[in-house]
Amino acid sequence: MKDTRIEFRSSPQEKDLVALAAQLAGINVSAFLREAALQAANEIIRQHEQLKLSKSDQDLFLKALDSPPEPSPRLKKSMKKYRKQRLN
């Protein structure tokens, strides 16, 4: 279901280029632009959501996961308080 519009301006040369590419792909210009925009949007979002670490940073991260620090006294107190409230 297509119920919103996105409009933009382009030069005649850009319009002709897009029309030719759409024709070669065997789809109309709207479908071509929609697919291209969605591919670009998904790629940009993926790049921003993905965490990339160097090998040494990966090792440090995994080491931190494998040996977490002891809970602080304040955290232990909060955990006891939470458990007590949860049981009541």
Gaussian input, Z-matrix of N, CA and C with variables (Angstrom, degrees):
# hf/3-21g

backbone

0 1
 N
 C     1     B1
 C     2     B2     1     A1
 N     3     B3     2     A2     1     D1
 C     4     B4     3     A3     2     D2
 C     5     B5     4     A4     3     D3
 N     6     B6     5     A5     4     D4
 C     7     B7     6     A6     5     D5
 C     8     B8     7     A7     6     D6
 N     9     B9     8     A8     7     D7
 C    10    B10     9     A9     8     D8
 C    11    B11    10    A10     9     D9
 N    12    B12    11    A11    10    D10
 C    13    B13    12    A12    11    D11
 C    14    B14    13    A13    12    D12
 N    15    B15    14    A14    13    D13
 C    16    B16    15    A15    14    D14
 C    17    B17    16    A16    15    D15
 N    18    B18    17    A17    16    D16
 C    19    B19    18    A18    17    D17
 C    20    B20    19    A19    18    D18
 N    21    B21    20    A20    19    D19
 C    22    B22    21    A21    20    D20
 C    23    B23    22    A22    21    D21
 N    24    B24    23    A23    22    D22
 C    25    B25    24    A24    23    D23
 C    26    B26    25    A25    24    D24
 N    27    B27    26    A26    25    D25
 C    28    B28    27    A27    26    D26
 C    29    B29    28    A28    27    D27
 N    30    B30    29    A29    28    D28
 C    31    B31    30    A30    29    D29
 C    32    B32    31    A31    30    D30
 N    33    B33    32    A32    31    D31
 C    34    B34    33    A33    32    D32
 C    35    B35    34    A34    33    D33
 N    36    B36    35    A35    34    D34
 C    37    B37    36    A36    35    D35
 C    38    B38    37    A37    36    D36
 N    39    B39    38    A38    37    D37
 C    40    B40    39    A39    38    D38
 C    41    B41    40    A40    39    D39
 N    42    B42    41    A41    40    D40
 C    43    B43    42    A42    41    D41
 C    44    B44    43    A43    42    D42
 N    45    B45    44    A44    43    D43
 C    46    B46    45    A45    44    D44
 C    47    B47    46    A46    45    D45
 N    48    B48    47    A47    46    D46
 C    49    B49    48    A48    47    D47
 C    50    B50    49    A49    48    D48
 N    51    B51    50    A50    49    D49
 C    52    B52    51    A51    50    D50
 C    53    B53    52    A52    51    D51
 N    54    B54    53    A53    52    D52
 C    55    B55    54    A54    53    D53
 C    56    B56    55    A55    54    D54
 N    57    B57    56    A56    55    D55
 C    58    B58    57    A57    56    D56
 C    59    B59    58    A58    57    D57
 N    60    B60    59    A59    58    D58
 C    61    B61    60    A60    59    D59
 C    62    B62    61    A61    60    D60
 N    63    B63    62    A62    61    D61
 C    64    B64    63    A63    62    D62
 C    65    B65    64    A64    63    D63
 N    66    B66    65    A65    64    D64
 C    67    B67    66    A66    65    D65
 C    68    B68    67    A67    66    D66
 N    69    B69    68    A68    67    D67
 C    70    B70    69    A69    68    D68
 C    71    B71    70    A70    69    D69
 N    72    B72    71    A71    70    D70
 C    73    B73    72    A72    71    D71
 C    74    B74    73    A73    72    D72
 N    75    B75    74    A74    73    D73
 C    76    B76    75    A75    74    D74
 C    77    B77    76    A76    75    D75
 N    78    B78    77    A77    76    D76
 C    79    B79    78    A78    77    D77
 C    80    B80    79    A79    78    D78
 N    81    B81    80    A80    79    D79
 C    82    B82    81    A81    80    D80
 C    83    B83    82    A82    81    D81
 N    84    B84    83    A83    82    D82
 C    85    B85    84    A84    83    D83
 C    86    B86    85    A85    84    D84
 N    87    B87    86    A86    85    D85
 C    88    B88    87    A87    86    D86
 C    89    B89    88    A88    87    D87
 N    90    B90    89    A89    88    D88
 C    91    B91    90    A90    89    D89
 C    92    B92    91    A91    90    D90
 N    93    B93    92    A92    91    D91
 C    94    B94    93    A93    92    D92
 C    95    B95    94    A94    93    D93
 N    96    B96    95    A95    94    D94
 C    97    B97    96    A96    95    D95
 C    98    B98    97    A97    96    D96
 N    99    B99    98    A98    97    D97
 C   100   B100    99    A99    98    D98
 C   101   B101   100   A100    99    D99
 N   102   B102   101   A101   100   D100
 C   103   B103   102   A102   101   D101
 C   104   B104   103   A103   102   D102
 N   105   B105   104   A104   103   D103
 C   106   B106   105   A105   104   D104
 C   107   B107   106   A106   105   D105
 N   108   B108   107   A107   106   D106
 C   109   B109   108   A108   107   D107
 C   110   B110   109   A109   108   D108
 N   111   B111   110   A110   109   D109
 C   112   B112   111   A111   110   D110
 C   113   B113   112   A112   111   D111
 N   114   B114   113   A113   112   D112
 C   115   B115   114   A114   113   D113
 C   116   B116   115   A115   114   D114
 N   117   B117   116   A116   115   D115
 C   118   B118   117   A117   116   D116
 C   119   B119   118   A118   117   D117
 N   120   B120   119   A119   118   D118
 C   121   B121   120   A120   119   D119
 C   122   B122   121   A121   120   D120
 N   123   B123   122   A122   121   D121
 C   124   B124   123   A123   122   D122
 C   125   B125   124   A124   123   D123
 N   126   B126   125   A125   124   D124
 C   127   B127   126   A126   125   D125
 C   128   B128   127   A127   126   D126
 N   129   B129   128   A128   127   D127
 C   130   B130   129   A129   128   D128
 C   131   B131   130   A130   129   D129
 N   132   B132   131   A131   130   D130
 C   133   B133   132   A132   131   D131
 C   134   B134   133   A133   132   D132
 N   135   B135   134   A134   133   D133
 C   136   B136   135   A135   134   D134
 C   137   B137   136   A136   135   D135
 N   138   B138   137   A137   136   D136
 C   139   B139   138   A138   137   D137
 C   140   B140   139   A139   138   D138
 N   141   B141   140   A140   139   D139
 C   142   B142   141   A141   140   D140
 C   143   B143   142   A142   141   D141
 N   144   B144   143   A143   142   D142
 C   145   B145   144   A144   143   D143
 C   146   B146   145   A145   144   D144
 N   147   B147   146   A146   145   D145
 C   148   B148   147   A147   146   D146
 C   149   B149   148   A148   147   D147
 N   150   B150   149   A149   148   D148
 C   151   B151   150   A150   149   D149
 C   152   B152   151   A151   150   D150
 N   153   B153   152   A152   151   D151
 C   154   B154   153   A153   152   D152
 C   155   B155   154   A154   153   D153
 N   156   B156   155   A155   154   D154
 C   157   B157   156   A156   155   D155
 C   158   B158   157   A157   156   D156
 N   159   B159   158   A158   157   D157
 C   160   B160   159   A159   158   D158
 C   161   B161   160   A160   159   D159
 N   162   B162   161   A161   160   D160
 C   163   B163   162   A162   161   D161
 C   164   B164   163   A163   162   D162
 N   165   B165   164   A164   163   D163
 C   166   B166   165   A165   164   D164
 C   167   B167   166   A166   165   D165
 N   168   B168   167   A167   166   D166
 C   169   B169   168   A168   167   D167
 C   170   B170   169   A169   168   D168
 N   171   B171   170   A170   169   D169
 C   172   B172   171   A171   170   D170
 C   173   B173   172   A172   171   D171
 N   174   B174   173   A173   172   D172
 C   175   B175   174   A174   173   D173
 C   176   B176   175   A175   174   D174
 N   177   B177   176   A176   175   D175
 C   178   B178   177   A177   176   D176
 C   179   B179   178   A178   177   D177
 N   180   B180   179   A179   178   D178
 C   181   B181   180   A180   179   D179
 C   182   B182   181   A181   180   D180
 N   183   B183   182   A182   181   D181
 C   184   B184   183   A183   182   D182
 C   185   B185   184   A184   183   D183
 N   186   B186   185   A185   184   D184
 C   187   B187   186   A186   185   D185
 C   188   B188   187   A187   186   D186
 N   189   B189   188   A188   187   D187
 C   190   B190   189   A189   188   D188
 C   191   B191   190   A190   189   D189
 N   192   B192   191   A191   190   D190
 C   193   B193   192   A192   191   D191
 C   194   B194   193   A193   192   D192
 N   195   B195   194   A194   193   D193
 C   196   B196   195   A195   194   D194
 C   197   B197   196   A196   195   D195
 N   198   B198   197   A197   196   D196
 C   199   B199   198   A198   197   D197
 C   200   B200   199   A199   198   D198
 N   201   B201   200   A200   199   D199
 C   202   B202   201   A201   200   D200
 C   203   B203   202   A202   201   D201
 N   204   B204   203   A203   202   D202
 C   205   B205   204   A204   203   D203
 C   206   B206   205   A205   204   D204
 N   207   B207   206   A206   205   D205
 C   208   B208   207   A207   206   D206
 C   209   B209   208   A208   207   D207
 N   210   B210   209   A209   208   D208
 C   211   B211   210   A210   209   D209
 C   212   B212   211   A211   210   D210
 N   213   B213   212   A212   211   D211
 C   214   B214   213   A213   212   D212
 C   215   B215   214   A214   213   D213
 N   216   B216   215   A215   214   D214
 C   217   B217   216   A216   215   D215
 C   218   B218   217   A217   216   D216
 N   219   B219   218   A218   217   D217
 C   220   B220   219   A219   218   D218
 C   221   B221   220   A220   219   D219
 N   222   B222   221   A221   220   D220
 C   223   B223   222   A222   221   D221
 C   224   B224   223   A223   222   D222
 N   225   B225   224   A224   223   D223
 C   226   B226   225   A225   224   D224
 C   227   B227   226   A226   225   D225
 N   228   B228   227   A227   226   D226
 C   229   B229   228   A228   227   D227
 C   230   B230   229   A229   228   D228
 N   231   B231   230   A230   229   D229
 C   232   B232   231   A231   230   D230
 C   233   B233   232   A232   231   D231
 N   234   B234   233   A233   232   D232
 C   235   B235   234   A234   233   D233
 C   236   B236   235   A235   234   D234
 N   237   B237   236   A236   235   D235
 C   238   B238   237   A237   236   D236
 C   239   B239   238   A238   237   D237
 N   240   B240   239   A239   238   D238
 C   241   B241   240   A240   239   D239
 C   242   B242   241   A241   240   D240
 N   243   B243   242   A242   241   D241
 C   244   B244   243   A243   242   D242
 C   245   B245   244   A244   243   D243
 N   246   B246   245   A245   244   D244
 C   247   B247   246   A246   245   D245
 C   248   B248   247   A247   246   D246
 N   249   B249   248   A248   247   D247
 C   250   B250   249   A249   248   D248
 C   251   B251   250   A250   249   D249
 N   252   B252   251   A251   250   D250
 C   253   B253   252   A252   251   D251
 C   254   B254   253   A253   252   D252
 N   255   B255   254   A254   253   D253
 C   256   B256   255   A255   254   D254
 C   257   B257   256   A256   255   D255
 N   258   B258   257   A257   256   D256
 C   259   B259   258   A258   257   D257
 C   260   B260   259   A259   258   D258
 N   261   B261   260   A260   259   D259
 C   262   B262   261   A261   260   D260
 C   263   B263   262   A262   261   D261

   B1=1.4355
   B2=1.5288
   B3=1.3173
   B4=1.4597
   B5=1.5198
   B6=1.3208
   B7=1.4497
   B8=1.5214
   B9=1.3154
   B10=1.4634
   B11=1.5173
   B12=1.3113
   B13=1.4597
   B14=1.5199
   B15=1.3090
   B16=1.4603
   B17=1.5183
   B18=1.3064
   B19=1.4593
   B20=1.5180
   B21=1.3332
   B22=1.4551
   B23=1.5248
   B24=1.2827
   B25=1.4660
   B26=1.5227
   B27=1.3248
   B28=1.4602
   B29=1.5205
   B30=1.3021
   B31=1.4645
   B32=1.5306
   B33=1.3257
   B34=1.4659
   B35=1.5335
   B36=1.3250
   B37=1.4657
   B38=1.5294
   B39=1.3276
   B40=1.4682
   B41=1.5214
   B42=1.3181
   B43=1.4640
   B44=1.5246
   B45=1.3336
   B46=1.4667
   B47=1.5272
   B48=1.3228
   B49=1.4609
   B50=1.5237
   B51=1.3279
   B52=1.4637
   B53=1.5229
   B54=1.3256
   B55=1.4673
   B56=1.5247
   B57=1.3200
   B58=1.4630
   B59=1.5231
   B60=1.3143
   B61=1.4683
   B62=1.5252
   B63=1.3259
   B64=1.4680
   B65=1.5191
   B66=1.3260
   B67=1.4675
   B68=1.5261
   B69=1.3175
   B70=1.4678
   B71=1.5268
   B72=1.3346
   B73=1.4668
   B74=1.5229
   B75=1.3265
   B76=1.4580
   B77=1.5197
   B78=1.3275
   B79=1.4699
   B80=1.5255
   B81=1.3267
   B82=1.4661
   B83=1.5297
   B84=1.3240
   B85=1.4661
   B86=1.5280
   B87=1.3280
   B88=1.4722
   B89=1.5207
   B90=1.3260
   B91=1.4656
   B92=1.5251
   B93=1.3310
   B94=1.4631
   B95=1.5270
   B96=1.3385
   B97=1.4670
   B98=1.5196
   B99=1.3338
   B100=1.4672
   B101=1.5285
   B102=1.3353
   B103=1.4759
   B104=1.5224
   B105=1.3340
   B106=1.4693
   B107=1.5277
   B108=1.3267
   B109=1.4664
   B110=1.5207
   B111=1.3332
   B112=1.4678
   B113=1.5268
   B114=1.3376
   B115=1.4736
   B116=1.5260
   B117=1.3287
   B118=1.4662
   B119=1.5248
   B120=1.3236
   B121=1.4679
   B122=1.5214
   B123=1.3217
   B124=1.4697
   B125=1.5199
   B126=1.3282
   B127=1.4631
   B128=1.5308
   B129=1.3082
   B130=1.4681
   B131=1.5239
   B132=1.3240
   B133=1.4692
   B134=1.5243
   B135=1.3329
   B136=1.4691
   B137=1.5278
   B138=1.3321
   B139=1.4663
   B140=1.5284
   B141=1.3105
   B142=1.4638
   B143=1.5238
   B144=1.3174
   B145=1.4665
   B146=1.5220
   B147=1.3051
   B148=1.4558
   B149=1.5295
   B150=1.3079
   B151=1.4549
   B152=1.5275
   B153=1.3274
   B154=1.4617
   B155=1.5213
   B156=1.3163
   B157=1.4597
   B158=1.5195
   B159=1.3248
   B160=1.4576
   B161=1.5293
   B162=1.3027
   B163=1.4658
   B164=1.5270
   B165=1.3238
   B166=1.4726
   B167=1.5326
   B168=1.3380
   B169=1.4634
   B170=1.5255
   B171=1.3360
   B172=1.4691
   B173=1.5253
   B174=1.3242
   B175=1.4680
   B176=1.5307
   B177=1.3319
   B178=1.4673
   B179=1.5265
   B180=1.3225
   B181=1.4596
   B182=1.5226
   B183=1.3278
   B184=1.4682
   B185=1.5265
   B186=1.3256
   B187=1.4654
   B188=1.5297
   B189=1.3249
   B190=1.4705
   B191=1.5228
   B192=1.3238
   B193=1.4685
   B194=1.5272
   B195=1.3271
   B196=1.4661
   B197=1.5257
   B198=1.3214
   B199=1.4671
   B200=1.5298
   B201=1.3268
   B202=1.4691
   B203=1.5224
   B204=1.3239
   B205=1.4661
   B206=1.5269
   B207=1.3069
   B208=1.4620
   B209=1.5274
   B210=1.3261
   B211=1.4672
   B212=1.5256
   B213=1.3033
   B214=1.4672
   B215=1.5288
   B216=1.3330
   B217=1.4732
   B218=1.5366
   B219=1.3128
   B220=1.4672
   B221=1.5325
   B222=1.3283
   B223=1.4647
   B224=1.5275
   B225=1.3270
   B226=1.4678
   B227=1.5270
   B228=1.3248
   B229=1.4611
   B230=1.5313
   B231=1.3151
   B232=1.4658
   B233=1.5194
   B234=1.3359
   B235=1.4698
   B236=1.5253
   B237=1.3373
   B238=1.4704
   B239=1.5253
   B240=1.3195
   B241=1.4615
   B242=1.5326
   B243=1.3124
   B244=1.4660
   B245=1.5265
   B246=1.3273
   B247=1.4751
   B248=1.5319
   B249=1.3307
   B250=1.4647
   B251=1.5295
   B252=1.3204
   B253=1.4690
   B254=1.5254
   B255=1.2908
   B256=1.4654
   B257=1.5206
   B258=1.3260
   B259=1.4635
   B260=1.5185
   B261=1.3109
   B262=1.4796
   B263=1.4984
   A1=108.30
   A2=115.37
   A3=120.68
   A4=107.94
   A5=117.82
   A6=118.62
   A7=114.16
   A8=118.19
   A9=120.22
   A10=108.71
   A11=114.71
   A12=119.96
   A13=109.50
   A14=114.53
   A15=121.75
   A16=105.36
   A17=116.66
   A18=120.47
   A19=109.22
   A20=115.46
   A21=120.55
   A22=109.15
   A23=115.45
   A24=120.79
   A25=108.89
   A26=114.52
   A27=120.28
   A28=108.60
   A29=114.88
   A30=119.33
   A31=108.64
   A32=117.76
   A33=119.52
   A34=112.12
   A35=116.66
   A36=119.98
   A37=111.08
   A38=116.48
   A39=120.18
   A40=110.81
   A41=116.14
   A42=120.56
   A43=110.40
   A44=116.78
   A45=120.58
   A46=111.28
   A47=116.75
   A48=121.09
   A49=110.96
   A50=116.54
   A51=121.45
   A52=110.19
   A53=116.89
   A54=120.48
   A55=110.74
   A56=116.85
   A57=120.33
   A58=110.76
   A59=117.02
   A60=120.54
   A61=110.74
   A62=117.11
   A63=120.72
   A64=110.44
   A65=116.02
   A66=120.09
   A67=110.44
   A68=117.53
   A69=121.20
   A70=111.64
   A71=116.42
   A72=120.80
   A73=111.43
   A74=116.57
   A75=120.17
   A76=113.99
   A77=116.34
   A78=120.41
   A79=109.11
   A80=116.10
   A81=118.27
   A82=110.10
   A83=114.94
   A84=120.84
   A85=111.50
   A86=117.33
   A87=119.89
   A88=111.31
   A89=116.22
   A90=120.03
   A91=110.55
   A92=116.65
   A93=120.87
   A94=110.68
   A95=115.96
   A96=119.68
   A97=111.74
   A98=117.00
   A99=120.74
   A100=110.06
   A101=116.75
   A102=120.10
   A103=111.36
   A104=116.71
   A105=120.29
   A106=110.93
   A107=116.67
   A108=120.33
   A109=111.09
   A110=117.16
   A111=120.14
   A112=111.60
   A113=116.73
   A114=119.45
   A115=110.41
   A116=116.38
   A117=120.16
   A118=110.78
   A119=117.14
   A120=120.73
   A121=111.19
   A122=117.07
   A123=120.54
   A124=111.88
   A125=117.10
   A126=120.49
   A127=111.03
   A128=117.21
   A129=120.72
   A130=110.48
   A131=117.33
   A132=121.05
   A133=110.30
   A134=117.26
   A135=121.22
   A136=110.38
   A137=116.51
   A138=120.27
   A139=111.59
   A140=117.47
   A141=120.51
   A142=112.98
   A143=117.27
   A144=120.43
   A145=112.34
   A146=117.13
   A147=121.37
   A148=110.27
   A149=115.45
   A150=121.24
   A151=108.53
   A152=116.50
   A153=120.72
   A154=108.76
   A155=115.53
   A156=121.23
   A157=110.14
   A158=115.79
   A159=120.05
   A160=107.99
   A161=117.01
   A162=121.44
   A163=110.47
   A164=117.46
   A165=119.48
   A166=110.81
   A167=117.19
   A168=119.58
   A169=111.21
   A170=117.00
   A171=120.52
   A172=110.06
   A173=115.39
   A174=119.95
   A175=111.19
   A176=116.68
   A177=120.44
   A178=111.24
   A179=116.82
   A180=121.53
   A181=110.59
   A182=116.62
   A183=120.64
   A184=111.20
   A185=116.56
   A186=120.28
   A187=110.20
   A188=116.56
   A189=120.29
   A190=110.90
   A191=117.55
   A192=120.51
   A193=111.58
   A194=115.75
   A195=120.27
   A196=113.06
   A197=117.34
   A198=119.33
   A199=109.92
   A200=116.00
   A201=118.79
   A202=110.95
   A203=117.44
   A204=120.16
   A205=110.61
   A206=115.14
   A207=120.63
   A208=108.98
   A209=117.41
   A210=119.05
   A211=110.52
   A212=115.56
   A213=120.50
   A214=109.14
   A215=117.10
   A216=119.63
   A217=112.08
   A218=116.64
   A219=120.39
   A220=110.80
   A221=116.70
   A222=120.28
   A223=110.72
   A224=116.81
   A225=120.02
   A226=110.63
   A227=116.35
   A228=120.87
   A229=110.32
   A230=116.48
   A231=120.63
   A232=111.45
   A233=116.64
   A234=120.47
   A235=110.60
   A236=116.72
   A237=120.35
   A238=110.71
   A239=115.88
   A240=120.50
   A241=110.26
   A242=116.89
   A243=121.18
   A244=110.88
   A245=116.69
   A246=120.32
   A247=111.24
   A248=115.70
   A249=120.23
   A250=110.30
   A251=117.34
   A252=121.31
   A253=111.27
   A254=116.59
   A255=121.30
   A256=111.60
   A257=117.17
   A258=121.39
   A259=111.92
   A260=117.89
   A261=121.24
   A262=112.15
   D1=125.19
   D2=179.88
   D3=-112.59
   D4=109.97
   D5=-176.76
   D6=-128.43
   D7=6.69
   D8=173.75
   D9=-129.98
   D10=158.00
   D11=-179.33
   D12=-117.36
   D13=147.12
   D14=170.46
   D15=-124.71
   D16=125.06
   D17=-179.28
   D18=-121.62
   D19=148.48
   D20=174.42
   D21=-152.57
   D22=161.19
   D23=179.87
   D24=-97.26
   D25=147.82
   D26=176.12
   D27=-147.56
   D28=162.62
   D29=176.66
   D30=-76.09
   D31=160.72
   D32=176.63
   D33=-58.17
   D34=-35.66
   D35=179.50
   D36=-66.02
   D37=-41.35
   D38=178.15
   D39=-64.80
   D40=-41.07
   D41=179.08
   D42=-62.56
   D43=-44.23
   D44=178.96
   D45=-63.93
   D46=-39.79
   D47=179.40
   D48=-63.02
   D49=-45.72
   D50=179.04
   D51=-64.46
   D52=-41.56
   D53=179.55
   D54=-62.49
   D55=-41.31
   D56=178.51
   D57=-65.31
   D58=-44.71
   D59=179.45
   D60=-62.13
   D61=-41.86
   D62=178.49
   D63=-63.09
   D64=-43.11
   D65=178.99
   D66=-61.61
   D67=-44.68
   D68=179.42
   D69=-64.37
   D70=-31.20
   D71=178.02
   D72=-80.65
   D73=-11.52
   D74=178.24
   D75=79.03
   D76=25.20
   D77=179.22
   D78=-133.70
   D79=165.11
   D80=179.18
   D81=-77.83
   D82=166.89
   D83=-175.50
   D84=-60.64
   D85=-41.39
   D86=179.98
   D87=-60.57
   D88=-46.32
   D89=179.63
   D90=-63.91
   D91=-40.12
   D92=179.67
   D93=-62.05
   D94=-48.43
   D95=-179.38
   D96=-65.55
   D97=-39.74
   D98=178.90
   D99=-61.86
   D100=-47.64
   D101=-179.82
   D102=-62.56
   D103=-44.04
   D104=-179.30
   D105=-64.19
   D106=-43.00
   D107=-179.72
   D108=-65.59
   D109=-42.30
   D110=-179.84
   D111=-66.60
   D112=-39.73
   D113=177.17
   D114=-61.87
   D115=-45.62
   D116=-179.88
   D117=-64.56
   D118=-43.09
   D119=179.98
   D120=-62.42
   D121=-46.35
   D122=179.75
   D123=-62.78
   D124=-39.14
   D125=179.72
   D126=-66.43
   D127=-43.86
   D128=179.61
   D129=-63.87
   D130=-43.20
   D131=178.32
   D132=-63.59
   D133=-43.19
   D134=179.40
   D135=-59.78
   D136=-44.03
   D137=-179.45
   D138=-63.09
   D139=-35.25
   D140=-178.39
   D141=-81.94
   D142=-22.63
   D143=179.99
   D144=-89.96
   D145=-17.42
   D146=-174.48
   D147=-88.97
   D148=132.40
   D149=178.00
   D150=-94.14
   D151=121.83
   D152=-179.76
   D153=-112.83
   D154=123.03
   D155=-179.13
   D156=-119.19
   D157=146.50
   D158=172.56
   D159=-69.26
   D160=167.81
   D161=-179.86
   D162=-58.97
   D163=-43.31
   D164=-179.24
   D165=-67.89
   D166=-37.44
   D167=176.97
   D168=-67.82
   D169=-35.89
   D170=175.89
   D171=-60.79
   D172=-44.76
   D173=-179.92
   D174=-62.28
   D175=-43.70
   D176=178.55
   D177=-63.41
   D178=-40.91
   D179=-179.96
   D180=-63.36
   D181=-47.36
   D182=-179.98
   D183=-64.92
   D184=-37.94
   D185=177.92
   D186=-63.09
   D187=-41.58
   D188=178.56
   D189=-64.21
   D190=-37.44
   D191=178.01
   D192=-68.30
   D193=-36.73
   D194=-177.78
   D195=-75.72
   D196=-23.92
   D197=-178.90
   D198=-136.25
   D199=75.70
   D200=-179.68
   D201=-68.37
   D202=153.88
   D203=178.73
   D204=-70.66
   D205=159.17
   D206=176.40
   D207=-66.49
   D208=144.73
   D209=176.73
   D210=-62.99
   D211=141.68
   D212=178.69
   D213=-72.32
   D214=160.75
   D215=177.18
   D216=-56.09
   D217=-38.04
   D218=179.48
   D219=-64.20
   D220=-42.06
   D221=178.52
   D222=-65.89
   D223=-41.53
   D224=178.12
   D225=-60.35
   D226=-42.42
   D227=179.04
   D228=-62.85
   D229=-42.65
   D230=179.15
   D231=-64.65
   D232=-38.12
   D233=178.88
   D234=-64.72
   D235=-42.17
   D236=178.10
   D237=-62.49
   D238=-43.69
   D239=179.99
   D240=-62.70
   D241=-43.00
   D242=179.33
   D243=-62.07
   D244=-47.22
   D245=-179.56
   D246=-61.57
   D247=-40.96
   D248=179.81
   D249=-63.32
   D250=-44.50
   D251=179.46
   D252=-66.62
   D253=-36.03
   D254=-178.21
   D255=-68.57
   D256=-34.37
   D257=-179.32
   D258=-76.77
   D259=-23.56
   D260=-178.93
   D261=-85.26

